Amino acid sequence: MKSATPEDRVSRLVEESGEDVVRFLARRLRNQADAEDLSQEVYLRLMRLPDAGGIRNLRAYALRVAANAAHEWRMLARNRLPHSSEGLEKEVSQAQGPAETALHEEQMRRLSAALSTLSPVCRTAVLLHKRDGLTLDEIACRVGYSVPMVRRYLALGLLTCQEALTRFDGEHA
Amino acid sequence: MSAGGEGAGVGPSEIPVIREAAANWVVLWSTGEVSPAMEMEFFEWLRRSPAHVKEYLQAETAWLAMDGAARAHGHAAEEVAWDTDANVVPLLMGQRGAAVASDSVASVSEPGGRQGRDGQVDRDSKPARDRWRVAGIAASLVALAGVISVFWLTGRVDDRAYETEVGEQRRITLADGSAMEINTDSRIRVRFGKESRDIYLDEGEVFFDVAKDVRRPFRVFSDTSVIRAIGTQFNVYRQKGQTEVTVLEGRVAIGNAPHGVAELAGFPGAPSAPLEVSAGRKVIVEAASKSDAVAIPRDAVVDSSTAAAWRRRRLIFDDAPLADVVAEFNRYNVQHLAIEDPRLAAERISGVFDADKPRALVRFLAQQSGIVARPSADSRLILARP
């Protein structure tokens, strides 16, 4: 078995700890201008693929591409080369400093407030899925709605929270 | 030539559409339901423009942030009261099947269950949803018979009464194809004739899905009010002193019918104009006197997911006083709850509850607010703070 390339390592990283990658991206995406630039770069990289046939998990792949692009940017900004010893893995798993922690707590409060504005069924669906880890079928059974409806409620909850986050980010830009 | 080239520019008006699509994708990925074909669709969607990429990444990061917020939100048992004793794994796929499993286990493990109904143990152990299915089959047969009789016996007056017990719900298909779902503890009379289709709601709550028949108005009489509909879906709840009409689809006209006569007169103040109520709205008609009623539009816009949730045996409360919550549960259950402390009665709760599980509500209140229940001499459960 040939030695693992940086790409393989990152791919494993995303599949094993997709959450960490998303958290890493969240930090990078906080600034809207950065988010647009990063998205442009990711878009171009995705377009270079002739087709997606060989890829096992397209979500993980897309997140990996985004994480790579974000990491390389940061390296370039620090005048270092990408894939240097400051690996993506290290950057991804970096813990937050105290300032970031306080910001994070405030962010959580805002999101919690946003959850309170949802309709009872919507909020219940979100809590059952996010907090208690129930499947769509289980949630549908509890709240008495169809699976497609529960999916719609989850998406609605997400959009509401996203709005709250955008406002929050705008205030702390 | 690759689609979009440098990235198709998107106008600001398209962003909400893309944002919504991104949210749907994130939910799909999160609930683990992505087929290979859908994966390809996702990839193609993502590659349509940088705006798609951006919205997707931002949706993913927001979804992740919600984990922390969901855990931090409120108390451990908040929002949904269900029977945690049941320890249920859905045995059958599909809502009704799963719910039946949970009900059966619940009645076995919950000796207190519905023992107020002496001599009806068999009925207690037969879950409500089984009754629904049986009623559905029976109703279809009745409907078939009704259709045939309409063809051959036009002009005959159909006069029939229906009654539901506490906790019972029935679905009836009428001779014209209209459907009625009768809620707990209700009494109604149906009188279909050549000129009109009349329903008399003597007590309780009914949801109507009215079939179009332009030759015969469909009218519901509740106390001194009459509600006329042509091809709509609406809910009528008659209580002491008031009738609540919620329209889900189409529109209805509500008028004063002081003598039970089908004159759709208007209300005092607008005698010539019956009140028109359209979809998404709720109106409460109060009996101002023996012969007069006053229509008060209230809670003008209704969330259609909450309106008539009772049809799924769910009670949905949004910041409602505990007194109202208890009153609602008592409509559906022989095991009654009661509150003696007026401050407790005024406390607010929100959530989605199973109408058949008053004890689950009690457990929820215990976990959420430390409220305990003690049985009273007349077999009610009194809720109080210890």
Chai-1 contact restraints between the chains, C-beta under 6 A:
chainA,res_idxA,chainB,res_idxB,connection_type,confidence,min_distance_angstrom,max_distance_angstrom,comment,restraint_id
A,V22,B,E60,contact,1.0,0.0,6.0,A-B,restraint_1
A,V22,B,T61,contact,1.0,0.0,6.0,A-B,restraint_2
A,V22,B,L64,contact,1.0,0.0,6.0,A-B,restraint_3
A,L25,B,L57,contact,1.0,0.0,6.0,A-B,restraint_4
A,L25,B,T61,contact,1.0,0.0,6.0,A-B,restraint_5
A,A26,B,T61,contact,1.0,0.0,6.0,A-B,restraint_6
A,L29,B,T61,contact,1.0,0.0,6.0,A-B,restraint_7
A,A35,B,K54,contact,1.0,0.0,6.0,A-B,restraint_8
A,S39,B,P50,contact,1.0,0.0,6.0,A-B,restraint_9
A,S39,B,V53,contact,1.0,0.0,6.0,A-B,restraint_10
A,S39,B,K54,contact,1.0,0.0,6.0,A-B,restraint_11
A,Q40,B,P50,contact,1.0,0.0,6.0,A-B,restraint_12
A,V42,B,V53,contact,1.0,0.0,6.0,A-B,restraint_13
A,Y43,B,G7,contact,1.0,0.0,6.0,A-B,restraint_14
A,Y43,B,P50,contact,1.0,0.0,6.0,A-B,restraint_15
A,Y43,B,V53,contact,1.0,0.0,6.0,A-B,restraint_16
A,L46,B,R47,contact,1.0,0.0,6.0,A-B,restraint_17
A,M47,B,S2,contact,1.0,0.0,6.0,A-B,restraint_18
A,M47,B,R47,contact,1.0,0.0,6.0,A-B,restraint_19
A,A52,B,F43,contact,1.0,0.0,6.0,A-B,restraint_20
A,L58,B,E39,contact,1.0,0.0,6.0,A-B,restraint_21
A,L58,B,F42,contact,1.0,0.0,6.0,A-B,restraint_22
A,L58,B,F43,contact,1.0,0.0,6.0,A-B,restraint_23
A,R59,B,W29,contact,1.0,0.0,6.0,A-B,restraint_24
A,A66,B,L57,contact,1.0,0.0,6.0,A-B,restraint_25
A,M108,B,G68,contact,1.0,0.0,6.0,A-B,restraint_26
A,M108,B,A69,contact,1.0,0.0,6.0,A-B,restraint_27
A,M108,B,A72,contact,1.0,0.0,6.0,A-B,restraint_28
A,L111,B,A69,contact,1.0,0.0,6.0,A-B,restraint_29
A,S112,B,A69,contact,1.0,0.0,6.0,A-B,restraint_30
A,S112,B,A72,contact,1.0,0.0,6.0,A-B,restraint_31
A,S112,B,H73,contact,1.0,0.0,6.0,A-B,restraint_32
A,L115,B,H73,contact,1.0,0.0,6.0,A-B,restraint_33
A,S119,B,D303,contact,1.0,0.0,6.0,A-B,restraint_34
A,P120,B,I316,contact,1.0,0.0,6.0,A-B,restraint_35
A,P120,B,D318,contact,1.0,0.0,6.0,A-B,restraint_36
A,P120,B,S350,contact,1.0,0.0,6.0,A-B,restraint_37
A,P120,B,G351,contact,1.0,0.0,6.0,A-B,restraint_38
A,P120,B,V352,contact,1.0,0.0,6.0,A-B,restraint_39
A,V121,B,S305,contact,1.0,0.0,6.0,A-B,restraint_40
A,V121,B,V352,contact,1.0,0.0,6.0,A-B,restraint_41
A,T124,B,E79,contact,1.0,0.0,6.0,A-B,restraint_42
A,T124,B,V80,contact,1.0,0.0,6.0,A-B,restraint_43
A,T124,B,V352,contact,1.0,0.0,6.0,A-B,restraint_44
A,L127,B,A70,contact,1.0,0.0,6.0,A-B,restraint_45
A,L127,B,E79,contact,1.0,0.0,6.0,A-B,restraint_46
A,K130,B,M66,contact,1.0,0.0,6.0,A-B,restraint_47
A,K130,B,D67,contact,1.0,0.0,6.0,A-B,restraint_48
A,K130,B,A70,contact,1.0,0.0,6.0,A-B,restraint_49
A,R131,B,A70,contact,1.0,0.0,6.0,A-B,restraint_50
A,R131,B,R71,contact,1.0,0.0,6.0,A-B,restraint_51
A,L136,B,T31,contact,1.0,0.0,6.0,A-B,restraint_52
A,A140,B,Q95,contact,1.0,0.0,6.0,A-B,restraint_53
A,C141,B,P90,contact,1.0,0.0,6.0,A-B,restraint_54
A,C141,B,Q95,contact,1.0,0.0,6.0,A-B,restraint_55
A,C141,B,A98,contact,1.0,0.0,6.0,A-B,restraint_56
A,C141,B,A99,contact,1.0,0.0,6.0,A-B,restraint_57
A,R142,B,W82,contact,1.0,0.0,6.0,A-B,restraint_58
A,V143,B,V352,contact,1.0,0.0,6.0,A-B,restraint_59
A,G144,B,R312,contact,1.0,0.0,6.0,A-B,restraint_60
A,G144,B,R314,contact,1.0,0.0,6.0,A-B,restraint_61
A,R151,B,V27,contact,1.0,0.0,6.0,A-B,restraint_62
A,L154,B,V27,contact,1.0,0.0,6.0,A-B,restraint_63
A,A155,B,A23,contact,1.0,0.0,6.0,A-B,restraint_64
A,A155,B,N24,contact,1.0,0.0,6.0,A-B,restraint_65
A,A155,B,V27,contact,1.0,0.0,6.0,A-B,restraint_66
A,L158,B,A23,contact,1.0,0.0,6.0,A-B,restraint_67
A,L158,B,W63,contact,1.0,0.0,6.0,A-B,restraint_68
A,L159,B,A23,contact,1.0,0.0,6.0,A-B,restraint_69
A,C161,B,A62,contact,1.0,0.0,6.0,A-B,restraint_70
A,C161,B,M66,contact,1.0,0.0,6.0,A-B,restraint_71
A,Q162,B,A62,contact,1.0,0.0,6.0,A-B,restraint_72
A,L165,B,A62,contact,1.0,0.0,6.0,A-B,restraint_73
